[in-house]
Amino acid sequence: MFTQNVRLAFLSLVLVSGVAACNNDQAADPTPDFPEALVQAEGFQNTAASSNLSGDVKVDGSSTVLPVSKVMAAEYQKMNPEVQVTVGVSGTGGGFQKFCAGETDITGASRPIDAAEMELCQKNNIEYTELPIAFDGISVVVNPQNSVDCLKVGELKKLWEPAAEGKVTNWNQVRSDLPSQPLQLYGPGTDSGTYDYFTLAIVGEQGKSRGDYTKSEDDNTLVQGVSSDQNGLGYFGYAYYLANRDKLKLVAIDSGYGCVQPSPRTIADTNYQPLSRPVFIYVKKSAATRPEVKAFTNFYLAPENAKLVLQVGYVPLPSITLRAATSRFNKGRTGTAFGGRGSVVGVGQENL
């Protein structure tokens, strides 16, 4: 567990980056050049050297983790051109299905593994190491022409709970001061870890949601839907908002302490609640014996490569956490720290 000094040291780096602060009454500004500022503050540099490694590394899983895996794969292959890293996307649930069937070496997950997935892995003799890689803030977005700026958690629940299906169809049913316009909702499908986490955090029960919305495991499809629909609202990982911030509008969330937008600072200090969460990769133990997989995983976790996490829009974990994860991986320790519960709300830096 982190000491308070370690946590404060990490947060101080966020503060010197120049990101606007966010208090209980005012949302933070997601400053676009925060990543480079934090990289400079940490003094990160890519120190990985090229090698004679060869072979294939198969990665799949979460669409949230996808941007991180893609940039890690691209940089790793520059230094190891004889290694082919293929990165697919099947959603967290779909990724675990492939992983536990032995089809992939590494799977990305936007929530911890659940009991059914653990049972499937055990059935197929798949041992794995669970590795946290970053923090994300699930972003609720609307079309820029939409007038909504902030929603309470209870209002989001009113939008997305199963009882809303076919009944809550107009914006002014959510709140009387909102326009009398038809609602158009966009969100992840049921194989998505983001869907699992959002339903638990907002509706109160994992996997329970209204079904009459536009679903996709591809977050880019959701971005396109909301950006082209004046009455659209959707949710997905913060990196997808940052990559499309010119055509989307963030909605601040009020969990009882004022309106707060996701930003590197509010995600890192967990003020953006209840939608801040860690994301993970899981590495198959038998695959980790192959040099190319072991080297790629160590590259993925290296503190000097945290700049790549920042580049795609997520908040990197402190070096002490990444080094602890690296040690756990290299010692071959397996299993999950979350007991098969799947989504867990309220996990902060110190818990990891």
N, C-alpha and C positions, 0 to 999 in steps of 0.2 A: 504494500500500500504506500502511496506517495506521502512524504512529509508535507506539511503546510508550506515550508520554505520552497520545496521543489515546485509545488503548484503555483505559488506566487511568482517564482522566477520565470516560469513559462508565461504566465499572464502578463508579466512586465514586458516581455518581448512583443506581445500583441499590442500593448499600449504604446510602445515607442514606434510602432509601425505607421502610425498616423491614421488608423481607422477611427472614424467618429464614434464617440461613446454612445451607449444606449442606456438610459435610465428607465425608471418605471413609467414615465409619461411620454417618452420620446423614442421613436425607433431609430436604430443605427443606420448609417449610410454604408452600403456594401461597397467600400472604396475599391475600384478596379485594380489599382496597383499595389494593394496590400501584399500580395504574394512576394513581389520582388523586394519590398521593404523588409519583410521578415527574413527572407533569404539573406539579405545583406546584414541584418542584425545578428543572425546566427553565424554568419561566416560560412555558410554551406558551400561545398564545392564537390564536384563529382570526381572521386579519386579512384574509381574502379578501373582496372587495367584490362587490356585485351588478353585473351588466353587461347589455348588450343582446344577448347571444348567444342563438342559437336553433339548432335542429337536433336530430339524434339521435346517440347514442353507444351502440354495441352491444358489450357485454362478456359473456364466457362463460368456461368453463374450470373450474379446480380447485375442488372443494368446500372445500378448506382455505383458499384465498384468498377464497372467497365472502363470509364475514362482513366482511372488510376492504373489498371492492369495494362491498358493499351499504351500509355506513355512509358510505363516501366519496361514493357516488352520492347518498345522501339529503341529506347536508350540502351538496354541490355544487349540487343542484337547488334548495335553499332560497334560494341566492344567484343562481341562474340558472334561474328558473322556466320559461323558454321552451325549455330544453334537456331532452330526454327521454333519460335514461340507463337502458337496460334491462340487467339483470344476470341471466344464466342460469348453469346449472351442468351441465356434461357430463363432468366429470373432466378431469384434465390432458391425457390422451391424446385424449379426445373433443373437448376444446377446441381442441387444436392441429389436429385434422382440419378443424374448421370454420374456424379462423383461416387455415390454409394454403390453404383453398379460397376465401378471400376473403369469407366470410360474416360476419365480425365485425371490429371495429376493434381490440379489446384482448382478450387472453386471459390468465387467471390460471394460474399453473403452480407446483406444489409441488416441481418439479425442473426443471433446465435442459432445453432442447429437445434431442431426440436426432437421430441421423444420418438416420433415415428421415423424420422430420418436417421436417428441414432440406431434404432432397431434394424433398419434396412442396411446400414453400414455394417453392423455387427453380423447380420445374416450372411453378408458377402465377404466377411473377414477383412473389411476395410478399416484400418486404424488411421487416425488423422491427428494433426496438431492444429489447434485453433489459435490464430494469430490476429490480434487487433492491428489495424493499419492506419486508421484515421478517424476523425469525427466529422459527421455530416449534420446539417439541419434540414429536415424535410421542409421544402418551400411551398407555400400555398400561393398561387399566382392567378391573376386575372388578365384579361385583355386591357391594354393601356387606356382604352376609352371607357372602361368600367369605373364607376364612382366609388366603389368600396375601397377603403384604405385599411381597415382593421376589423377583425372578427373575434368575438369571444369564443373560448373553447366550446361553450354551450351552444353557440350559434353554428359552429362547425358541426357539432354533433347533430343538431337539428337538420343540417343539410345532408349528412351522410349516413345516419342511422337507418336500419332496415325499415322502420316505421315511416320513413319519408318517401319510400318508393311509391311513385304515382300520385303523391299527395303534395309534397313540397316541390312545386314546379315553377314558382315565381320568386324573384328576388325579394319583394316586399313581404313575403311570408316568413323570411328569415329575420327581418327587422323592418319596422314600419317606415323608417326614413330612407330605405333603399328603393330604387325605381321599380315601377310596375312593368317588369320585363321578364321574359321566360328564362329560366335557369338552363344552362347547358354545362354538364359536369364531365370532366375528363380525369381518369385515374388509372393506376396500374391494375393489371389483372391479378387473379388469385394466386398465381405462382410467384408473385413478387413479395420480397421481404419488406419492401416499403409499404405495400398494401397491409401486410400483417402488422407492422409496427403502427401505422397510422390508425388502423381500426382499433387496436388496443388502446392507444394513447388518447384518441378522440371519442370513439364510440364507447369504449370501456370493455370491449371483448374482441380478442383477436379473430379476424376472419369474418366479422359480422358487419355488413355494409348493405346499403341499398344496391340493387343490381341494375337499375335503369340509368346507366351512365356509359360513356364511351370508354372502353377498356383497351389497354395495350401494354404488352411487356416492354415495348420500345419507348423510352421516354421522349425520344425525338418526335414520335408520332403525337404524344400528348402536347408537347411544345407547339407543334404545328396547329393542333386543334384549338388550343386556347388563343394563340396569337391571331388566328383568322376568324374568331368568333367573339363579337362584342360582348356577349352575355356569358362567355365561357369562364369557368373556374376549374383549376386542376392542381395536382400536387405531385412533386417528385424531388429528387436530390438537388442540393444547392448548386452543384457544379453545372447542372443543366439550366438553371436560372441564369447563372453568370455568363454562360456561353451564349445566351439569347436575351440578355437584359435590355437590348434595344427594342425588343418587340413583346416584352412581358412586363407586368407590374406586380411587385411583391405586395402581399397582404400581410400586415403585422398581425400577431396573435396575442390576445389578452388572456392569460391564464389566471387572472385575478390580481395582477400587479402592474397593470398598464399594458399598452400596446408595444410589442417588441418585434422587430424584424430579424430574420436570420442575417448574420454577418460573421466574419471570422472571429470577432471578439465575443459576440453573444453566444455563438456555438461553443467556443473554447471554454468560456466561463459558465456555461450551462444556464445562462439567463434566458435563453430562447427555449422555453418549455411549453408543452411537454414533447417537442419535436426534435430535440437534439439527441443524437445517438451515435454510438461507435459502429464502425463497419469492419469487416473481417475478410481474411482469406483462410481457407482450410487446405492443408497440404497432406496428401496421402503419404503415410509413413514409408511404404514400399517404394514409392516414386522418389522420395527424398534420398534414397541410397544412390540414385543416379547423379553423377557430378553436375550435369547441366541443370537439373531441377534444384539441387541444393544451392548451386551458385546463384540461380535466378531468385530463389527465395531470400537468400542473404542480401542480394542486391535490392530487392523490394523493401526489406526492413532496415537497410542502412540509413542511419541518421543523416548522412551527407546527401542522401537522395530525397529527403523530405521536401526539397524544393519542387520536386515533380508532383507531389501531392498538392502543394500550394498552387502550382501552375494550372491544375484542372479545377481548382475551386474548393477543395476541402481543407480541413484544419489538421495538420500533422500532429502526431502524438509527440510528447517530449522525448528527448534522446534517451532518458533513463528507461522509459517504457519500451521503446524500440529495442534497446539493448537487452532488456529482460526477455522480450519476445524472441530475439535472436538466440539468446542462450537456451531458452526452452526448446526451440526448434533444433538447435545443433546437439542438444543432449537427448533428442528423440523422445521427449515427453509428449504423451498423447492425451486426448480427451477434451472435454469442454468444462469451462468454469461456471456454466450457467445451468447445469442440471437438466438439460433437455426442455427448458421452458419456452424455447423460441424467443419471441420478442420480450424484452425487459425494458420498462420505461424508467428513466431517471438515473442511468449509469453515467457517472462523471469520470473526469480524468483520474481522480484519486482511486476510484474503484478498479481501474485497469492496471 
